[in-house]
Amino acid sequence: MLLRHVGNTRRYASRFNTPVKDSRNANVDLYDEVFRPMGVSMMQYERLMSFASKCKASEGSVVVKGGQPHTRFCLLTYGVAVAYKHLPESPGELGPPICVYMGRLTPRQNISDEVREKGPVRGSVVGGSALVEPNVTSKAYPADIIAAEPTEWLE
């Protein structure tokens, strides 16, 4: 069970985190849009995807729970998620919005004005700092990331 936010409060709800190991049919658009232009072969892409899990979350569901170590690398493919400052002293509340993460295959014009006001768009990768600074994963993640609409990602 995970937290689900309603307004500025959170309640427990399940996240639709369903692993999919069908790399041949999963995210061909992602390959064409992101990986192929970088020179990644289909065979390399399929190998990478064989290690990934495809996850889904409904609007208001938690993508990343703040205040605990976050050891996963997440690439949002579709949808929008908002990062809120984690408030350890107020576990039932969300802090102020920090930024927005947007699915790599979601057109920028699809982001609503309400979400756009929550902060700057910081791309589609959550946990990317760990790629350059590995000791980051042992620290508490500083934000609660909540899906602002139905969202899909690979981790």
C-alpha distance (Angstrom), angle and dihedral (degrees) to the residues before:
residue distance angle dihedral
M1 . . .
L2 3.77 . .
L3 3.75 137.4 .
R4 3.79 121.0 -86.5
H5 3.78 119.4 -163.8
V6 3.77 124.2 -134.9
G7 3.78 112.3 -178.0
N8 3.79 104.5 -41.6
T9 3.80 95.1 -26.8
R10 3.79 130.3 81.6
R11 3.76 131.3 -141.5
Y12 3.76 132.5 -179.8
A13 3.79 118.2 -89.9
S14 3.76 134.9 149.2
R15 3.78 123.2 -95.3
F16 3.79 115.6 -137.4
N17 3.78 93.1 -126.1
T18 3.77 101.9 162.3
P19 3.81 114.0 167.5
V20 3.79 114.2 -137.8
K21 3.79 119.0 -165.8
D22 3.83 96.9 -178.0
S23 3.79 97.6 114.8
R24 3.80 94.5 166.1
N25 3.80 94.6 63.8
A26 3.81 101.0 23.7
N27 3.77 118.0 100.7
V28 3.79 101.9 -15.3
D29 3.80 85.0 158.4
L30 3.81 88.4 57.9
Y31 3.79 90.3 53.2
D32 3.80 93.0 48.3
E33 3.81 94.1 44.5
V34 3.81 102.3 39.4
F35 3.79 116.3 9.1
R36 3.83 104.4 37.1
P37 3.85 93.6 55.5
M38 3.84 87.8 54.2
G39 3.80 91.5 56.6
V40 3.81 97.6 -103.5
S41 3.79 111.9 150.3
M42 3.80 121.2 -133.0
M43 3.81 88.8 -113.6
Q44 3.83 91.3 54.4
Y45 3.80 90.6 46.3
E46 3.81 92.4 50.2
R47 3.80 89.8 49.7
L48 3.81 91.2 51.3
M49 3.82 91.8 47.1
S50 3.81 90.7 50.6
F51 3.83 86.6 69.2
A52 3.81 95.0 45.6
S53 3.77 130.7 86.2
K54 3.79 119.6 -145.5
C55 3.80 111.1 -136.2
K56 3.80 134.4 -171.5
A57 3.79 133.5 -162.2
S58 3.78 131.2 -174.7
E59 3.80 122.1 -132.3
G60 3.80 110.5 -67.7
S61 3.81 95.3 19.8
V62 3.78 123.0 127.5
V63 3.79 116.3 -103.9
V64 3.82 95.0 176.5
K65 3.81 124.5 10.9
G66 3.79 112.4 -140.8
G67 3.77 126.7 -139.2
Q68 3.79 96.0 49.1
P69 3.81 133.7 75.3
H70 3.80 113.2 -76.8
T71 3.79 110.1 -153.2
R72 3.79 99.3 168.6
F73 3.78 130.6 93.5
C74 3.82 109.8 -140.8
L75 3.80 126.2 -164.9
L76 3.80 110.9 -167.1
T77 3.79 109.1 -143.1
Y78 3.82 102.4 175.6
G79 3.78 133.5 12.9
V80 3.78 136.3 21.2
A81 3.81 131.8 -83.2
V82 3.81 129.8 -171.8
A83 3.81 124.0 -143.0
Y84 3.81 114.4 -141.4
K85 3.81 123.7 -169.7
H86 3.79 108.1 -99.5
L87 3.81 111.9 -119.1
P88 3.83 108.5 -157.5
E89 3.81 90.8 -178.2
S90 3.85 91.7 55.7
P91 3.82 107.5 40.6
G92 3.81 94.4 174.0
E93 3.80 95.6 54.8
L94 3.78 138.0 67.7
G95 3.77 119.5 -128.0
P96 3.78 124.6 -133.9
P97 3.81 116.6 -57.5
I98 3.81 114.6 -95.2
C99 3.78 106.1 -178.0
V100 3.79 146.1 -31.9
Y101 3.80 128.7 -108.1
M102 3.77 116.3 -155.2
G103 3.79 129.4 -161.6
R104 3.80 111.8 -103.1
L105 3.82 90.7 -126.8
T106 3.83 95.7 42.8
P107 3.82 112.1 104.0
R108 3.82 110.5 -119.7
Q109 3.79 92.0 -129.9
N110 3.83 88.6 63.8
I111 3.81 92.8 69.5
S112 3.81 110.7 106.0
D113 3.80 122.2 -125.5
E114 3.82 89.1 -119.2
V115 3.82 91.4 58.2
R116 3.82 93.1 39.2
E117 3.83 88.7 59.9
K118 3.83 91.0 58.1
G119 3.80 92.2 77.0
P120 3.78 145.5 -71.0
V121 3.80 120.5 -37.5
R122 3.81 106.6 -108.4
G123 3.78 98.8 -170.9
S124 3.78 129.8 -102.2
V125 3.83 104.2 -67.5
V126 3.81 122.2 96.2
G127 3.80 115.7 -170.1
G128 3.79 94.7 17.8
S129 3.81 92.8 134.3
A130 3.79 88.1 73.7
L131 3.81 89.3 66.5
V132 3.81 90.9 66.5
E133 3.82 100.2 25.2
P134 3.84 109.3 35.3
N135 3.83 95.6 -176.3
V136 3.84 88.8 66.5
T137 3.81 89.8 81.7
S138 3.81 92.2 65.5
K139 3.82 92.0 58.3
A140 3.79 126.9 80.4
Y141 3.81 111.9 -90.6
P142 3.83 106.9 -112.0
A143 3.81 98.7 -142.4
D144 3.78 143.5 49.7
I145 3.79 108.0 -133.7
I146 3.79 113.5 -152.6
A147 3.81 127.2 -173.1
A148 3.83 109.0 -115.4
E149 3.81 90.0 -166.3
P150 3.81 135.3 -1.0
T151 3.81 102.5 -47.8
E152 3.80 136.0 -170.2
W153 3.78 128.4 -165.4
L154 3.78 144.3 164.4
E155 3.78 121.2 -125.1
